[in-house]
Amino acid sequence: MLRFGSSRGIRAALASFTILSLAMLRFGSSRGIRAALASFNASAPFASRSIHSPPFPTVAAEEISVSQPAEVLNLVQGKWKASSSWNSIVDPLNGYPFINVAEVQEAEIKPFVESLSSCPKHGLHNPLRSPERYLMFGEISAKAAHMLGQPEVEKFFSRLIQRVSPKSYTQALGEVQVTRKFLENFSGDQVRFLARSFAVPGNHLGQQSNGYRWPYGPVAIITPFNFPLEIPLLQLMGALYMGNKPVLKVDSKVSIVMEQMLRLLHKCGLPKEDVDFINSDGITMNKLLMEAKPQMTLFTGSSRVAEKLAADLKGRVKLEDAGFGWKILGPDVQEVEYVAWVCDQDAYACSGQKCSAQSMLFMHEIVTQYKQDQLNMVLDACERMHAHLTAAVVSNDQLFLQARSLKILSTVYFALYFHIYSLIKSKELFG
């Protein structure tokens, strides 16, 4: 008990001694006693660690560094595999590589193509085939939600998200909690209910029309870096619930989070053959999609890539691409400085990928009716808002418009002066 040095350690020691006593009573011989002692001595050094450490991770989130780099592998046909090429992810805190990602090259995609091709068109399960798998995924969701609710697991994923994505601990924790709530919602019979079908009476005796929620079969999921856990897991589980076999690609900069989550799901009963996990660049992934020809691809990312995928895959794609956000400030807005701060956060927090960056701002003219001594503050706040907007503030207030025009003219004058000065200097230097 002195070795453990805490009340938790004492409880662990007592539990070990209880096991030892039961083993001695059970065996009832010197050989049994020796076996029990050997078992106790082997397990005692790890008793404290087993209490604090989750059972699935292959990395320690707070210990990843250039001296202890983490490795991210690929999962295909039920096996974790490396590749011939490793991509080093740079630690944003110091600029040194701290994660090595096994990125699949174009010549190595054959196992992934074969794995997707092995999935029949009717999927791994459907309302008429292997319906017990609906219940299996309900149990997996319940176990995974329970594990994410454990403080050490919750902290592990929150810290791991922070290591690869510029988020506060509160934001990272919120992502883990939203994911846990999703899994709780689809526990038990909820997956089976999700596949609810319908029947329509026919126009004569014995005729009936039945509709089933049918899987696509082989599918692909491509997700970005801004939500390393929430986006890929929610989309992945939705595909699995309905009987699809997905290949999942997450941005390599943050794919370590989803790799660890897959290991948690395997611990909770997910068959390893049900999901393929690939790390690669965009060109390699595009080639995989063209050769494997999944029945549907779910892409979350830029509109430019979305348009290319829509053409390459001939429309067999669902898109969650760039949006057009806007804000309206009504006549009751008082804290213009706070509004400017929110605009900054929405546009630049998490590298501008919070999914809430606005493209247009409408401001009620009453908001601009400030006293003369407050006008500069309002104009400065508006300038900060306009730094990432495509539309201007709308107002009919003459004082505001006059001051705004002068500020714009002074900005244009300074820019023009700097441009002319640069031309003169370049002529002096280069003739």
C-alpha positions as CSV (number, residue, x, y, z in Angstrom):
1,M,0.0,0.0,0.0
2,L,2.9,2.3,0.6
3,R,4.0,1.7,-3.0
4,F,0.8,3.2,-4.4
5,G,0.9,6.3,-2.2
6,S,-2.7,7.4,-2.5
7,S,-6.2,6.4,-1.5
8,R,-6.9,5.2,-5.0
9,G,-3.7,3.2,-4.9
10,I,-4.7,1.7,-1.6
11,R,-8.1,0.7,-3.1
12,A,-6.2,-0.9,-6.0
13,A,-3.9,-2.7,-3.7
14,L,-6.8,-4.0,-1.6
15,A,-8.5,-5.3,-4.7
16,S,-5.3,-7.1,-5.7
17,F,-5.0,-8.6,-2.3
18,T,-8.6,-9.7,-2.4
19,I,-7.9,-11.4,-5.7
20,L,-4.8,-13.0,-4.2
21,S,-6.8,-14.4,-1.2
22,L,-9.6,-15.8,-3.4
23,A,-7.0,-17.4,-5.6
24,M,-5.3,-19.0,-2.6
25,L,-8.6,-20.3,-1.3
26,R,-9.5,-21.6,-4.8
27,F,-6.3,-23.4,-5.5
28,G,-5.8,-24.7,-2.0
29,S,-2.2,-25.9,-2.7
30,S,1.3,-24.6,-2.7
31,R,1.3,-24.6,-6.5
32,G,-1.9,-22.5,-6.5
33,I,-0.5,-20.1,-4.0
34,R,2.7,-19.6,-6.1
35,A,0.6,-19.0,-9.2
36,A,-1.5,-16.5,-7.3
37,L,1.6,-14.7,-6.0
38,A,3.1,-14.6,-9.5
39,S,-0.2,-13.2,-10.9
40,F,-0.3,-10.5,-8.2
41,N,3.4,-9.5,-8.7
42,A,2.9,-9.2,-12.5
43,S,-0.2,-7.0,-12.2
44,A,0.7,-4.8,-9.3
45,P,3.1,-2.4,-11.1
46,F,0.4,-1.7,-13.7
47,A,-2.5,-1.3,-11.3
48,S,-2.2,2.5,-11.1
49,R,-1.7,2.9,-14.8
50,S,-4.8,0.8,-15.7
51,I,-6.9,3.1,-13.5
52,H,-5.7,6.3,-15.3
53,S,-5.2,5.2,-18.9
54,P,-7.9,4.5,-21.5
55,P,-7.6,1.0,-22.9
56,F,-7.5,1.8,-26.6
57,P,-5.0,4.6,-27.4
58,T,-1.6,4.0,-29.1
59,V,-0.4,7.5,-28.2
60,A,-0.4,9.8,-25.2
61,A,-1.9,13.1,-26.3
62,E,0.2,15.3,-24.0
63,E,3.5,13.5,-24.7
64,I,3.6,13.7,-28.5
65,S,6.7,15.6,-29.4
66,V,9.7,15.6,-31.8
67,S,11.4,13.2,-29.4
68,Q,8.3,11.0,-29.0
69,P,6.6,11.3,-32.4
70,A,3.2,9.6,-33.0
71,E,2.4,7.4,-36.0
72,V,-0.8,7.3,-37.9
73,L,-1.5,4.1,-39.9
74,N,-4.0,3.1,-42.5
75,L,-6.8,0.5,-42.0
76,V,-7.7,-1.7,-45.0
77,Q,-9.3,-5.2,-45.1
78,G,-9.4,-5.3,-41.3
79,K,-5.6,-4.7,-40.8
80,W,-3.6,-1.6,-39.7
81,K,-0.9,-1.0,-42.3
82,A,1.9,1.4,-42.9
83,S,2.9,2.7,-46.4
84,S,6.1,3.3,-48.4
85,S,5.9,7.1,-47.7
86,W,5.6,9.0,-44.4
87,N,4.4,12.6,-44.2
88,S,5.7,14.5,-41.2
89,I,3.2,16.9,-39.6
90,V,4.7,19.9,-38.0
91,D,4.0,20.9,-34.4
92,P,2.3,24.3,-34.5
93,L,3.9,25.2,-31.2
94,N,7.5,24.9,-32.2
95,G,7.8,24.0,-35.9
96,Y,9.3,20.6,-35.4
97,P,7.8,17.4,-36.8
98,F,5.8,15.5,-34.2
99,I,3.4,13.2,-36.1
100,N,4.3,10.8,-38.9
101,V,1.4,9.9,-41.2
102,A,1.7,6.8,-43.4
103,E,0.4,8.3,-46.7
104,V,-0.8,5.8,-49.3
105,Q,0.7,6.4,-52.8
106,E,-1.0,5.9,-56.1
107,A,0.7,2.6,-56.6
108,E,-0.6,1.3,-53.3
109,I,-4.4,1.9,-53.6
110,K,-5.2,-1.6,-54.9
111,P,-6.1,-3.1,-51.5
112,F,-8.5,-0.2,-50.9
113,V,-10.1,-0.7,-54.4
114,E,-10.5,-4.4,-53.7
115,S,-12.0,-3.8,-50.3
116,L,-14.6,-1.5,-51.6
117,S,-15.4,-3.7,-54.6
118,S,-16.0,-6.7,-52.2
119,C,-19.0,-4.9,-50.7
120,P,-22.2,-6.0,-52.5
121,K,-24.6,-3.4,-53.9
122,H,-27.1,-4.3,-51.2
123,G,-24.6,-3.4,-48.5
124,L,-23.4,-5.2,-45.4
125,H,-26.9,-5.3,-44.0
126,N,-30.4,-4.0,-45.0
127,P,-34.0,-4.6,-43.8
128,L,-34.1,-8.0,-45.4
129,R,-30.5,-9.2,-44.9
130,S,-28.6,-9.5,-41.5
131,P,-31.0,-7.1,-39.7
132,E,-29.3,-8.1,-36.4
133,R,-26.5,-5.8,-37.3
134,Y,-28.8,-2.8,-36.6
135,L,-28.9,-3.9,-33.0
136,M,-25.1,-4.5,-33.1
137,F,-24.5,-0.9,-34.0
138,G,-26.9,0.3,-31.3
139,E,-24.8,-1.6,-28.8
140,I,-21.6,-0.2,-30.3
141,S,-23.0,3.4,-30.0
142,A,-24.0,2.8,-26.4
143,K,-20.5,1.5,-25.5
144,A,-18.7,4.3,-27.4
145,A,-20.9,7.0,-25.8
146,H,-20.1,5.5,-22.3
147,M,-16.4,5.5,-23.0
148,L,-16.5,9.1,-24.3
149,G,-18.2,10.0,-21.0
150,Q,-15.3,8.8,-18.9
151,P,-13.2,11.7,-17.7
152,E,-9.9,10.3,-18.9
153,V,-11.2,9.5,-22.4
154,E,-12.9,12.8,-22.7
155,K,-9.7,14.6,-21.7
156,F,-7.7,12.4,-24.0
157,F,-9.7,13.4,-27.2
158,S,-9.9,17.0,-26.1
159,R,-6.2,17.3,-25.7
160,L,-5.5,15.4,-28.9
161,I,-7.8,17.7,-30.9
162,Q,-5.9,20.7,-29.4
163,R,-2.6,19.3,-30.4
164,V,-3.5,19.4,-34.1
165,S,-6.2,22.1,-34.4
166,P,-6.0,25.7,-33.1
167,K,-8.9,25.5,-30.6
168,S,-9.3,26.3,-26.9
169,Y,-9.9,23.4,-24.5
170,T,-13.5,24.5,-24.2
171,Q,-14.1,24.3,-27.9
172,A,-12.3,20.9,-28.2
173,L,-14.2,19.6,-25.2
174,G,-17.5,20.7,-26.8
175,E,-16.7,18.7,-29.9
176,V,-16.2,15.6,-27.9
177,Q,-19.4,16.2,-25.9
178,V,-21.5,16.7,-29.1
179,T,-20.0,13.5,-30.5
180,R,-21.0,11.6,-27.3
181,K,-24.5,13.0,-27.4
182,F,-24.9,11.8,-31.0
183,L,-23.8,8.3,-30.0
184,E,-26.2,8.3,-27.1
185,N,-29.1,9.3,-29.4
186,F,-28.4,6.2,-31.6
187,S,-28.0,3.7,-28.8
188,G,-30.2,0.6,-28.3
189,D,-33.0,0.3,-30.8
190,Q,-32.6,3.7,-32.4
191,V,-30.5,2.4,-35.3
192,R,-33.2,-0.1,-36.1
193,F,-35.8,2.6,-35.9
194,L,-33.7,4.8,-38.2
195,A,-34.3,2.2,-41.0
196,R,-38.0,2.5,-40.6
197,S,-39.8,1.5,-43.9
198,F,-43.3,2.2,-45.3
199,A,-46.1,0.4,-46.9
200,V,-48.8,1.8,-49.2
201,P,-52.1,-0.2,-49.9
202,G,-52.6,-1.2,-53.5
203,N,-55.7,-0.6,-55.7
204,H,-56.9,-4.1,-55.5
205,L,-56.9,-7.1,-53.1
206,G,-53.4,-8.6,-52.5
207,Q,-51.5,-5.5,-53.9
208,Q,-49.2,-3.5,-51.7
209,S,-46.3,-1.1,-52.3
210,N,-43.4,-1.4,-49.8
211,G,-40.5,1.0,-49.5
212,Y,-37.2,0.3,-47.7
213,R,-34.3,2.5,-46.5
214,W,-31.7,0.8,-48.6
215,P,-27.9,1.2,-48.3
216,Y,-25.7,2.4,-51.2
217,G,-23.1,-0.3,-50.5
218,P,-19.5,0.9,-51.1
219,V,-19.2,4.6,-50.2
220,A,-16.5,7.2,-49.5
221,I,-16.3,9.9,-46.9
222,I,-13.8,12.9,-47.2
223,T,-13.6,15.4,-44.3
224,P,-11.6,18.6,-43.6
225,F,-9.4,19.6,-40.8
226,N,-11.6,22.0,-38.8
227,F,-13.5,19.4,-36.9
228,P,-11.2,16.4,-36.5
229,L,-13.7,14.3,-34.5
230,E,-17.2,15.5,-34.9
231,I,-17.6,15.7,-38.7
232,P,-15.9,12.4,-39.6
233,L,-17.5,10.4,-36.8
234,L,-21.0,11.6,-37.3
235,Q,-20.8,11.0,-41.1
236,L,-19.1,7.6,-40.6
237,M,-21.6,6.3,-38.1
238,G,-24.5,7.4,-40.3
239,A,-23.1,5.4,-43.2
240,L,-22.4,2.3,-41.0
241,Y,-25.9,2.4,-39.4
242,M,-27.6,1.9,-42.7
243,G,-25.4,-0.9,-43.9
244,N,-22.8,0.8,-46.1
245,K,-19.1,0.0,-46.2
246,P,-17.2,3.3,-46.2
247,V,-13.6,4.3,-46.9
248,L,-12.8,7.3,-44.7
249,K,-10.2,10.0,-45.6
250,V,-9.6,12.8,-43.1
251,D,-7.2,15.7,-43.6
252,S,-3.7,14.3,-42.8
253,K,-3.0,17.2,-40.4
254,V,-5.6,16.0,-38.0
255,S,-6.2,12.3,-39.0
256,I,-4.6,11.1,-35.8
257,V,-7.8,12.0,-33.9
258,M,-10.0,9.8,-36.1
259,E,-7.5,7.0,-36.1
260,Q,-7.7,6.8,-32.3
261,M,-11.5,7.0,-32.4
262,L,-11.6,4.0,-34.8
263,R,-9.5,2.1,-32.3
264,L,-12.0,3.0,-29.6
265,L,-14.9,1.8,-31.8
266,H,-13.0,-1.5,-32.4
267,K,-12.8,-1.8,-28.6
268,C,-16.6,-1.3,-28.5
269,G,-17.3,-4.1,-31.0
270,L,-17.0,-2.6,-34.4
271,P,-15.7,-5.2,-36.9
272,K,-12.4,-4.1,-38.3
273,E,-13.5,-5.1,-41.9
274,D,-16.5,-2.7,-41.9
275,V,-14.4,0.5,-42.3
276,D,-11.3,1.3,-44.4
277,F,-9.2,4.3,-43.2
278,I,-6.8,5.9,-45.7
279,N,-4.3,8.7,-45.5
280,S,-3.3,10.2,-48.8
281,D,-3.0,13.4,-50.8
282,G,-5.9,14.6,-53.0
283,I,-4.6,13.2,-56.3
284,T,-4.2,9.7,-54.8
285,M,-7.7,9.8,-53.3
286,N,-9.2,11.0,-56.6
287,K,-7.6,8.1,-58.4
288,L,-9.0,5.7,-55.7
289,L,-12.5,7.1,-56.3
290,M,-12.2,6.8,-60.1
291,E,-11.1,3.2,-59.9
292,A,-13.2,1.9,-57.0
293,K,-16.3,3.7,-58.2
294,P,-18.2,4.0,-54.9
295,Q,-21.9,4.3,-55.2
296,M,-21.9,7.6,-53.2
297,T,-19.2,10.0,-52.0
298,L,-19.8,12.4,-49.1
299,F,-17.4,15.4,-49.4
300,T,-17.0,18.2,-46.9
301,G,-14.6,21.0,-48.1
302,S,-14.0,23.7,-50.6
303,S,-16.4,24.4,-53.5
304,R,-13.6,24.1,-56.0
305,V,-12.9,20.5,-55.1
306,A,-16.6,19.8,-54.8
307,E,-17.2,20.9,-58.4
308,K,-14.4,18.7,-59.7
309,L,-15.7,15.7,-57.8
310,A,-19.2,16.3,-59.1
311,A,-17.9,16.1,-62.6
312,D,-15.5,13.2,-62.1
313,L,-18.0,11.0,-60.2
314,K,-20.9,11.9,-62.6
315,G,-23.1,13.3,-59.8
316,R,-22.7,10.4,-57.4
317,V,-21.7,12.8,-54.6
318,K,-23.2,14.6,-51.7
319,L,-21.6,17.9,-50.9
320,E,-21.2,20.0,-47.8
321,D,-19.0,22.8,-49.2
322,A,-18.4,26.5,-48.7
323,G,-21.5,28.5,-47.6
324,F,-22.6,32.1,-47.7
325,G,-23.1,33.4,-44.2
326,W,-24.6,36.8,-43.3
327,K,-25.5,38.8,-40.2
328,I,-28.2,41.4,-39.6
329,L,-27.8,44.0,-36.9
330,G,-31.2,45.3,-35.8
331,P,-32.1,48.7,-34.2
332,D,-31.5,47.3,-30.7
333,V,-27.7,46.6,-31.1
334,Q,-25.8,48.5,-28.4
335,E,-22.3,46.9,-28.2
336,V,-20.9,47.6,-31.7
337,E,-17.4,46.8,-30.4
338,Y,-18.6,43.4,-29.2
339,V,-20.1,42.8,-32.7
340,A,-16.8,43.5,-34.3
341,W,-15.1,41.0,-31.9
342,V,-17.6,38.3,-32.8
343,C,-17.0,39.0,-36.6
344,D,-13.3,38.6,-36.0
345,Q,-13.8,35.4,-34.1
346,D,-16.1,34.0,-36.8
347,A,-13.7,34.9,-39.6
348,Y,-10.4,34.0,-38.0
349,A,-10.8,31.6,-35.1
350,C,-9.6,28.1,-35.9
351,S,-7.9,29.4,-39.1
352,G,-11.1,30.8,-40.4
353,Q,-12.9,27.5,-40.5
354,K,-15.5,27.8,-37.7
355,C,-18.3,27.5,-40.3
356,S,-19.7,30.8,-39.1
357,A,-17.6,33.4,-41.0
358,Q,-20.0,35.8,-42.5
359,S,-20.0,37.0,-46.1
360,M,-22.4,39.9,-45.7
361,L,-23.4,42.3,-42.9
362,F,-26.5,44.5,-42.8
363,M,-26.6,47.2,-40.1
364,H,-29.8,49.2,-39.2
365,E,-29.3,52.9,-39.6
366,I,-30.2,53.6,-36.0
367,V,-27.0,51.8,-35.0
368,T,-25.0,54.5,-36.8
369,Q,-26.7,57.4,-35.0
370,Y,-23.9,58.1,-32.5
371,K,-22.7,61.2,-31.0
372,Q,-19.7,62.9,-32.6
373,D,-17.2,61.7,-30.0
374,Q,-18.3,58.1,-30.5
375,L,-18.1,58.2,-34.3
376,N,-14.4,57.2,-34.6
377,M,-15.0,54.1,-32.4
378,V,-17.9,53.0,-34.6
379,L,-15.9,53.6,-37.8
380,D,-13.0,51.6,-36.5
381,A,-15.3,48.7,-35.6
382,C,-16.9,48.8,-39.0
383,E,-13.4,48.7,-40.6
384,R,-12.6,45.5,-38.7
385,M,-15.9,44.0,-39.8
386,H,-15.3,45.0,-43.4
387,A,-11.9,43.3,-43.4
388,H,-13.6,40.0,-44.3
389,L,-16.9,41.1,-45.8
390,T,-18.2,41.5,-49.3
391,A,-20.9,44.1,-48.6
392,A,-20.9,47.4,-46.8
393,V,-22.9,48.8,-43.9
394,V,-26.2,50.4,-45.0
395,S,-27.1,53.7,-43.5
396,N,-28.8,57.0,-44.4
397,D,-27.3,59.0,-41.5
398,Q,-25.5,62.0,-43.0
399,L,-22.9,62.4,-40.3
400,F,-22.0,58.8,-40.5
401,L,-21.9,58.8,-44.4
402,Q,-19.7,61.9,-44.4
403,A,-17.2,60.5,-41.9
404,R,-17.3,57.2,-43.7
405,S,-16.6,58.8,-47.1
406,L,-13.6,60.8,-45.7
407,K,-12.2,57.6,-44.2
408,I,-12.5,55.7,-47.5
409,L,-11.0,58.6,-49.4
410,S,-8.0,58.9,-47.1
411,T,-7.4,55.1,-47.4
412,V,-7.6,55.3,-51.2
413,Y,-5.3,58.4,-51.2
414,F,-2.7,56.6,-49.1
415,A,-2.8,53.5,-51.3
416,L,-2.4,55.6,-54.4
417,Y,0.4,57.5,-52.9
418,F,2.2,54.3,-51.9
419,H,1.7,52.9,-55.4
420,I,3.2,56.0,-57.1
421,Y,6.1,56.1,-54.6
422,S,6.8,52.4,-55.4
423,L,6.8,53.1,-59.1
424,I,9.2,56.0,-58.7
425,K,11.6,53.9,-56.6
426,S,11.5,51.0,-59.0
427,K,12.3,53.3,-61.9
428,E,15.3,54.7,-59.9
429,L,16.5,51.2,-59.2
430,F,16.0,49.5,-62.5
431,G,15.9,52.4,-64.9
